[in-house]
Amino acid sequence: MGIATGESADGGRGWNAWHFAALLGGNAALALGPYFVRLADSGPVSAAFWRLALAVPLLALLALGNRQKLTGYRPAVWLAILGAGVFFALDLGAWHLGIGLTRLGNASLFGNSGSLIVMAWGLWALHRAPRRNEWLAFTLAILGAAVLMGRSLEIGKATLLGDLFCLAAGLLYAGYIILLQKPRASLGNWALVAWSSVAGMPVLLAIALLLGEPFWPQTWWPVIALAMFSQIVGQGLLIFALRHFSSLVFGLALLTQPAISVAAGWLAFGETLAPFDFLGMGLVAAGLALARSTQD
């Protein structure tokens, strides 16, 4: 999934090779998240809990190291962070459940569908109809999703259910981004991610216990890798690169995530794609990139 706060870049001035490497590296790190979820021997929602719990201390240190305050917020800010944390937890829970049921490429694409939903929310807030590129983004994404879900149904009902879980995760992730719109204007990225992670942990713990999942990992390295790659390395590199690229470039770089997830699914789990899968993924990916490009 993409950067946690959903911020737009400033137009792409002053970037160099290190910024570009960070942009690609951040997307690559995030794309490996579904692979580690599959390897975890805890339940999928439990893995989401450990993803947050193991990362929180480092997130707090990064916030303090970047002189971002962790206390003294107004009550309205705390309320927004609490709500965002609940949405973030439900997003991760739905996404991790979907990862276990569908192909990794589908999970990566549908999990990033929040870009389209944020665009739709922005249009509603502005009280205007979509422009040509925005209609095109919606159309491409819907057509591609229909192709991918039709292919999933051919494989089995469980695979289609996995797609739906991942789409729900994209919707919930958009809610997370929207709830953080006001707090992020005055607070730092690391502080917001740290506190929203803390707020989401009890929700994930409750869901994991209600589902009766295995909670304590027997092998810790997959959940440690999940926390480091998804919460620290991936988001850290994207935060570093964020100010130096336009939203269009960010949207295009997002397309590396499903490509890497597809490769991981093929190499590790023998997941293969048919021509119609490539068509569907291409349509959804084009729609997501176009949606991101409209957010400048």
Secondary structure, 3 states (H helix, E strand, C coil): CCCCCCCCCCCCCCCCHHHHHHHHHHHHHHHCHHHHHHHCCCCHHHHHHHHHHHHHHHHHHHHHHCCCCCCCCCHHHHHHHHHHHHHHHHHHHHHHHHHCCCCHHHHHHHHCCHHHHHHHHHHHHHCCCCCHHHHHHHHHHHHHHHHHHHHHHHHCHHHHHHHHHHHHHHHHHHHHHHHCCCHHHCCCHHHHHHHHHHHHHHHHHHHHHHHCCCCCCCCCHHHHHHHHHHHHHHHHHHHHHHCCCCHHHHHHHHCHHHHHHHHHHHHHHCCCCCHHHHHHHHHHHHHHHHHHHCCC
